[in-house]
Amino acid sequence: MKVGLLVCFCCLLLMPGLCQDEKEADSLKMILRSKKNLSDSTTIQILSLIALRSPDPEDKLEYAGYLIEKSRLLNMPKYEAYAYRDMGVAYRFMGDFKRSLQNLFLSAQLAIDLGELNILIEAYQEIAITYSANNDSGNALLYQKKAIKIIRVHGNDEVLAINLLNTGFTYYTLNNLDSALLFYNEAEPLFEKIDLVIGKAYTIGNRALVFWKQGAVEQAKKDLLRAIQMLEPLGDQFGMADYHNQLGRIYWEEKDLSSAIHHTNLGLSMSEALDLKEQIRDASLLLSELYESEGKHEQALTHQKQYIAYKDSLENTETTKKMADLRTEFEVSLKEKEIDLLENHQSLQRTYIIIAVILLLLSIVVLLYFRQRFYAAKLLAAGEKRNHDEKIKHLLNAQETKTLQAMVAGRDQERKHLAQELHNHFGSLLAAIKVNVNSIDQEAITNHSTLITLIDQACADVRNMSHALNMGISEDFGLVPALKELTTFLNESEELDVTFSATLCQRQMDSDCEILIYRIVQELLSNALKHAEATKLAVSMTCFDEENMINVMVEDNGKGFDPESTSNGEGMGINSLTKIVTGRNGEIRFDSRPDSGTTVTIDLPITTRLDLI
């Protein structure tokens, strides 16, 4: 069911991009072929509209190719960016995800070069949809967030609401239900504000699926029915079919067979009308099980055959896609890096323009007020003093960061020293006591066995304390095993669900870097347990070897906080963590609001053992 819902969101996201009127595209083709005194600007606009609106991917490719040639001839690169976007969409419709991403990244590059933010937003949206179509929800979420970041500053409520809805669905596919609800709840009032009924209907219907997963079954049924009622006047059978199928599954779980059959049959008939193969497959399977439960074996067999036919068809299609495509992670990562570099370059160009304008204005002011030399000199002296003060402040901050790093290193050394003392000295001492007590005649001491038990318990306690103090990173242990051990230890609590994922670096990091990352993660988890009252924690670590960079993300579903108003507390503290990370030329970001959980993201340059040789 998940794939069917995703396609529905894509249609909503790109209205009217994917749901175009074929007659309109044909009319535009006829105008273009007539060649009756069409200006260059009119011709290129018609080519752009045909490439956008044509439902046939072959036509999209053909006219997008014409559009590229014409835009280069007329030096109109904006339309070239549109053409690459439409090519990417066409290749996605054809199942060629590799070429789709290549063309969409070209569109994004041109948009960044030209400063065309609307085209960049559309390119990011299409990249996210292509990743989703290839079941890569992680990368889809990355580009959905990139688009939302730009839309919040430069976009409008409709585009923002649609992107929030799609991002909520991506979180749903990743089973991050709290984040999905957060985005759905933000999207609904925006759809209400702009009076976009179909968007509000999909928000309510998809949020119902989250409620279902969370166990709020009655609320889920109520909202699914409400979404169907809102979509019915709009004639949107796609969404209605999907939501009827979902209701059938809910009633099947509740053993209400008549209601389950009713809704599933409605969903199946709508799916067959639209030739939605995946929904037909799922509805047929459910109906075969429902009729079998009622003893209607003939009807069950009919739907079972239909399920097998569509299942085989879909599996053959998936096999073809996998054989044709997509082992292109390296190429895609290169394109992503190019996009980031271009974004930085564009930002730098804007800064240069601003500086140039400021210098021009300053020159005019100097010419107009040349006689006020004394005042100008005074301003210059004040500026130099501020620069001097900034340098001093920077030096003080750098020294403070070094001090904090030394504190962390000193604390680790102290823990190791104390662990060694416990193990070597007191462990040996207790062992000697036990030997001497064992040498005493048991009959001479009435509580001889009790003494032996207490000595064994003391030995075990010393070993445990030593291990706890020394738990963490060692030269031979490694960062990833240490973090796995830490999260496994936390999972032993039945009230806490902790997940950990990591991609290993090709070269091993030096021990100081591993220890620093481990202590940072340890501190973030400690803060979440102490203050956030979280029940779920997620730790992920991703290594980017080419950039010598590691990304660490810690998420919780706790009560959240306001990073701006939080002062330094116990342990390292937020301010100390920030200074340590920035002191290593890294970046730390806190995404948290009260009652909405917290996400901490750290990008940190790393040094490897090979770098130190």
Buried (B, 14 or more C-beta within 10 A) or exposed (E): BEBBBBBBBBBBBBBEBBEBEEEBBBEBBEBBEEEEEBEEEEBBBBBBBBBBBBEEBEBBBBBBBBBBEBBEEEEBBBBBBBBBBBBBBBBBBBBBBBBBBBBBBBBBBBBBBBEBBBBBBBBBBBBBBBBBBBEBBEBBBBBBBBBBEBBEEEBEBBBBBBBBBBBBBBBBBBEBBBBBBBBBBBBBEBBBEBEBBBBBBBBBBBBBBBBBEEEBBEBBBBBBBBBBEBBEEEEBBBBBBBBBBBBBBBBBEEEBBEBBBBBBBBBBBBBBEEEBBBBBBBBBBBBBBBBBBEEBEEBBEBBBEBBBBBBEEBEEEEEEBEEEBBEBEEBBEEBBEBBEEBBEEBEEEEEEEEEEEEEEEEEEEEEEEEEEEEEBEEEEEEEEEEEEEEEEEEEEEEEEBEEBBEEBBEEBEEBBEBBEEBBEEBBEEBEEBBEEBEEEEEEEEEEBEEBBEEBEEBBEEBBEBBEEBBBBBBEEBBBBEBBBBBBEEBBEEEEBBBEBEBEEBEBBBBBBBBBBBBBBBBBBBEBBBEBBEBEBBBBBBBBBBEEBBBBBBBBBBBBBBEBEEBEEEEBBBBEBBBBBBBBBEBBBEBBBEEEBBBBBBBBBEBBBEEEEE
